[in-house]
Amino acid sequence: MVIQLNEIKPAAAQAYLQHAIAPRPICFAATIDKEGRENLSPFSFFNLFSSNPPIVIFSPARRVRDNTTKHTLQNVLEVPEVVINIVDYAMVQQTSLASCEYPRDTSEFVKAGFTPEKARLLSVPMVKEAKIKLECKVIEVKPLGTEGGAGNLVICEVLCMHIDDSLLNENNMIDQTKLELVARLGGDWYCRVGPENMFKVEKPNMQLGIGIDALPMSIRSSRYLTGNHLGMLANVHEMPLVDVTFNDDRLKNIIQYFSINPEDMEKELHHYAARLLDAGKVSDAWQVLLALN
């Protein structure tokens, strides 16, 4: 299916985009108007765009159905301050409740059951229950259009971070496994980040990976190794050599039992290498694959 977005209704375009461009982190934005009335609302059009200066951007879009704007947008235009509270699993249902379109003089802190907490630098309150809070000054609001669905980029400089001590490791850095983040998908769907669905991808950093094009054709064209497997093998900084000290009983058994049939041996070695790669043992996988040479 191919969709020309200018040929479908804005609501349909929004649905396709929000399902496809996900997961999206959630900006739980606390703001006040010029009369000091507080507002609390979540936005999933949100991310980090610079660390020096520390810039985050979120976008309270114009409502698709009637082209009205949200109180958050009106507030940051009046008082250019916002506290961005980071949403974790323990508060996701209350956060969703705060997205209801309550009247302007109604506090979502009260309706959603959150506790206002005084910020260090701003007049805007923080959400006490949030384990991470970002005190931000709004440096620009950039409208992207005037029709329903048009975003309004609220460009914010982070002045101060509050981090719950329970999230810190022995080096006073955030332990990613302790921060049970949630993110928005399409429709009513969210995802939950926990140790059971987290994984690491080793970055090349200053050294270049050899690239998939540099892999031997027998590996590159394998029917048993996936694109992820090839990416891991190609992330080494130089082509590995056979290590004569490498000792692996499974490898010995494969060579012993399948040596009379090279095609079956290649299949078994590639399956074994795939299992090693799935376990993060890239060096061992290379030695298994080099046994074919």
C-alpha positions as CSV (number, residue, x, y, z in Angstrom):
1,M,0.0,0.0,0.0
2,V,1.2,3.5,-0.9
3,I,-0.4,6.5,0.7
4,Q,-0.3,10.1,-0.5
5,L,-0.8,11.9,2.7
6,N,-2.3,15.0,1.0
7,E,-5.0,12.8,-0.5
8,I,-6.4,11.5,2.8
9,K,-8.1,13.2,5.7
10,P,-5.9,14.6,8.4
11,A,-7.2,12.3,11.1
12,A,-6.3,9.3,8.9
13,A,-2.8,10.7,8.2
14,Q,-2.3,11.3,11.9
15,A,-3.2,7.7,12.7
16,Y,-0.9,6.2,10.1
17,L,2.0,8.4,11.2
18,Q,1.5,7.8,15.0
19,H,1.4,4.0,14.4
20,A,4.5,4.0,12.3
21,I,6.7,6.6,14.0
22,A,7.0,5.0,17.4
23,P,7.7,4.5,20.3
24,R,7.7,8.1,21.2
25,P,8.8,9.4,24.6
26,I,6.2,11.3,26.6
27,C,6.6,14.9,27.7
28,F,4.4,15.4,30.7
29,A,4.3,19.2,30.7
30,A,3.5,21.4,33.7
31,T,2.8,25.0,32.8
32,I,0.9,28.0,34.2
33,D,-0.9,30.9,32.6
34,K,-0.3,34.6,33.5
35,E,-2.9,34.4,36.3
36,G,-1.0,31.5,37.8
37,R,-3.4,28.7,36.9
38,E,-1.6,25.4,36.5
39,N,-2.0,22.9,33.7
40,L,-0.6,19.4,33.3
41,S,-0.8,17.6,30.0
42,P,1.1,14.8,28.2
43,F,2.6,15.1,24.7
44,S,4.2,12.4,22.7
45,F,5.6,14.6,20.0
46,F,8.8,15.1,22.1
47,N,12.5,14.5,22.1
48,L,16.0,15.7,23.0
49,F,17.7,17.6,20.2
50,S,20.9,19.1,21.7
51,S,23.0,18.5,24.8
52,N,25.1,21.7,24.6
53,P,23.0,23.8,24.9
54,P,20.6,21.3,26.4
55,I,17.5,21.6,24.2
56,V,14.3,19.6,24.2
57,I,11.3,20.1,22.0
58,F,7.7,19.1,22.3
59,S,4.8,19.9,20.1
60,P,1.2,20.7,21.3
61,A,-0.5,20.2,17.9
62,R,-3.7,22.0,16.9
63,R,-6.7,19.6,17.4
64,V,-7.5,17.8,14.2
65,R,-11.3,17.8,14.8
66,D,-11.9,21.5,15.3
67,N,-8.5,23.3,14.9
68,T,-8.4,24.6,18.5
69,T,-5.3,24.9,20.6
70,K,-4.4,23.4,23.9
71,H,-4.0,25.2,27.2
72,T,-0.3,24.2,27.4
73,L,0.4,26.1,24.2
74,Q,-1.5,29.2,25.4
75,N,0.3,29.0,28.7
76,V,3.9,28.9,27.3
77,L,3.1,31.9,25.2
78,E,2.0,33.8,28.3
79,V,4.6,32.4,30.7
80,P,7.6,30.9,28.9
81,E,8.4,28.2,31.5
82,V,7.7,24.5,31.6
83,V,8.6,21.6,33.8
84,I,8.8,18.4,31.8
85,N,8.1,15.4,34.0
86,I,9.4,12.1,32.6
87,V,6.7,9.4,32.7
88,D,7.4,5.9,34.0
89,Y,5.1,2.9,34.3
90,A,4.0,3.7,37.8
91,M,2.3,6.9,36.7
92,V,1.1,6.1,33.1
93,Q,-2.6,5.7,33.9
94,Q,-2.8,9.0,35.8
95,T,-0.8,10.7,33.1
96,S,-3.4,9.5,30.5
97,L,-6.2,10.9,32.7
98,A,-4.5,14.3,32.7
99,S,-4.9,14.4,28.9
100,C,-8.7,14.9,29.3
101,E,-9.8,18.3,28.1
102,Y,-10.8,19.8,31.4
103,P,-11.9,23.5,31.6
104,R,-9.1,26.1,31.8
105,D,-9.7,26.8,35.5
106,T,-9.5,23.0,36.4
107,S,-6.1,21.7,37.7
108,E,-5.0,18.4,36.2
109,F,-2.8,17.9,39.3
110,V,-6.0,17.5,41.2
111,K,-8.0,15.6,38.6
112,A,-5.2,13.1,38.0
113,G,-4.1,12.8,41.6
114,F,-0.6,14.2,41.3
115,T,1.2,16.3,43.9
116,P,2.5,19.8,43.0
117,E,6.1,20.3,44.1
118,K,7.9,23.6,44.1
119,A,10.6,23.9,41.4
120,R,14.1,25.3,42.2
121,L,14.2,27.9,39.4
122,L,10.7,28.3,37.9
123,S,7.3,29.4,39.1
124,V,5.8,26.3,37.5
125,P,5.2,23.4,39.9
126,M,6.8,19.9,39.3
127,V,5.1,16.6,39.6
128,K,6.4,15.1,42.9
129,E,5.6,11.5,41.8
130,A,7.8,11.8,38.7
131,K,11.3,10.4,39.3
132,I,12.9,12.7,36.7
133,K,11.9,16.4,36.2
134,L,13.4,18.9,33.8
135,E,13.0,22.6,34.6
136,C,13.0,24.4,31.3
137,K,12.8,27.9,29.9
138,V,10.9,28.3,26.6
139,I,13.2,30.0,24.1
140,E,10.9,29.8,21.1
141,V,7.5,28.6,19.9
142,K,7.4,27.9,16.2
143,P,4.1,27.2,14.6
144,L,4.2,24.7,11.7
145,G,0.8,25.6,10.2
146,T,-2.6,27.0,10.9
147,E,-4.8,24.0,10.1
148,G,-6.0,21.2,12.4
149,G,-3.2,18.8,13.2
150,A,-0.5,21.4,12.7
151,G,2.3,21.3,15.3
152,N,3.7,24.0,17.4
153,L,7.3,23.4,18.3
154,V,8.0,24.5,21.9
155,I,11.8,24.8,22.0
156,C,13.0,24.6,25.6
157,E,16.4,24.9,27.3
158,V,16.8,22.6,30.2
159,L,18.1,24.6,33.2
160,C,17.9,22.0,35.9
161,M,17.3,18.2,36.3
162,H,15.9,16.5,39.3
163,I,16.7,12.7,39.5
164,D,15.4,10.4,42.2
165,D,18.3,8.8,44.0
166,S,16.7,5.3,43.6
167,L,17.6,5.5,39.8
168,L,21.3,6.1,40.3
169,N,24.1,3.6,40.1
170,E,27.4,3.6,42.1
171,N,28.8,6.2,39.8
172,N,25.8,8.6,40.3
173,M,24.6,7.9,36.7
174,I,21.1,6.8,35.8
175,D,20.8,3.0,35.7
176,Q,18.7,2.4,32.6
177,T,17.3,-0.8,34.0
178,K,15.8,1.0,37.0
179,L,13.9,3.6,35.1
180,E,10.8,1.9,33.8
181,L,10.0,4.3,31.0
182,V,6.8,4.1,28.9
183,A,6.3,5.4,25.4
184,R,3.4,6.1,23.1
185,L,2.6,4.0,20.1
186,G,-0.5,4.4,17.8
187,G,-4.1,4.5,19.1
188,D,-4.4,3.3,22.6
189,W,-1.1,1.5,22.6
190,Y,1.9,2.1,24.8
191,C,5.1,0.2,25.4
192,R,6.9,-0.4,28.7
193,V,10.7,-0.5,28.9
194,G,12.1,-3.0,31.4
195,P,15.2,-5.3,31.7
196,E,13.3,-8.1,30.0
197,N,13.0,-6.2,26.7
198,M,16.2,-4.1,26.7
199,F,19.3,-5.0,24.7
200,K,22.6,-3.4,23.9
201,V,24.0,-2.6,20.5
202,E,27.8,-2.0,20.5
203,K,28.7,1.2,18.8
204,P,31.8,1.5,16.6
205,N,32.7,4.9,18.2
206,M,36.1,6.1,16.9
207,Q,36.9,2.9,15.0
208,L,35.1,2.0,11.8
209,G,33.4,-1.3,11.4
210,I,34.6,-3.3,8.3
211,G,31.0,-3.2,6.8
212,I,28.8,-5.9,5.4
213,D,30.3,-5.5,2.0
214,A,33.7,-6.7,3.4
215,L,32.3,-9.9,4.7
216,P,33.2,-13.1,2.8
217,M,30.5,-14.0,0.3
218,S,29.8,-17.3,2.1
219,I,28.8,-15.3,5.2
220,R,27.1,-12.4,3.4
221,S,24.9,-14.6,1.4
222,S,24.0,-17.0,4.3
223,R,20.5,-18.4,4.4
224,Y,20.8,-18.8,8.2
225,L,22.2,-15.5,9.4
226,T,19.9,-12.5,9.6
227,G,20.6,-8.9,8.8
228,N,21.2,-8.3,12.6
229,H,23.7,-11.1,12.6
230,L,25.6,-9.7,9.6
231,G,25.6,-6.2,11.2
232,M,27.2,-7.6,14.4
233,L,29.9,-9.5,12.4
234,A,30.6,-6.4,10.2
235,N,31.0,-4.2,13.3
236,V,34.5,-5.5,14.0
237,H,37.3,-3.1,13.2
238,E,39.4,-5.5,11.2
239,M,38.8,-8.9,9.6
240,P,39.4,-11.6,12.2
241,L,42.0,-14.3,11.8
242,V,41.7,-17.9,12.8
243,D,42.7,-18.3,16.4
244,V,44.5,-21.6,16.8
245,T,43.9,-21.5,20.6
246,F,40.2,-21.3,20.2
247,N,38.7,-24.4,21.8
248,D,35.0,-25.2,21.4
249,D,33.6,-28.7,21.8
250,R,30.4,-27.9,19.8
251,L,32.6,-26.7,16.9
252,K,34.7,-29.9,17.0
253,N,31.6,-32.1,16.9
254,I,30.1,-30.2,13.9
255,I,33.3,-30.6,12.0
256,Q,33.6,-34.3,12.9
257,Y,30.1,-35.3,12.1
258,F,29.5,-33.2,9.0
259,S,32.9,-33.0,7.3
260,I,31.8,-35.5,4.6
261,N,29.0,-33.1,3.5
262,P,30.2,-29.5,3.2
263,E,26.7,-28.1,2.6
264,D,25.4,-29.7,5.8
265,M,28.5,-28.5,7.7
266,E,28.0,-24.9,6.5
267,K,24.4,-25.0,7.6
268,E,25.3,-26.4,11.1
269,L,28.1,-23.9,11.6
270,H,26.0,-20.9,10.5
271,H,23.2,-22.0,12.9
272,Y,25.7,-22.3,15.7
273,A,27.2,-18.9,14.9
274,A,23.7,-17.4,14.9
275,R,23.2,-18.8,18.4
276,L,26.5,-17.3,19.6
277,L,25.7,-13.9,18.0
278,D,22.3,-14.0,19.8
279,A,24.2,-14.4,23.0
280,G,26.5,-11.5,22.1
281,K,29.6,-13.7,21.5
282,V,30.8,-12.1,18.3
283,S,34.4,-13.2,18.6
284,D,33.4,-16.8,19.1
285,A,30.9,-16.6,16.2
286,W,33.7,-15.4,13.9
287,Q,35.9,-18.4,14.9
288,V,33.1,-20.7,14.1
289,L,32.5,-19.2,10.7
290,L,36.2,-19.1,9.9
291,A,36.3,-22.9,10.4
292,L,34.8,-23.1,6.9
293,N,37.9,-21.6,5.3
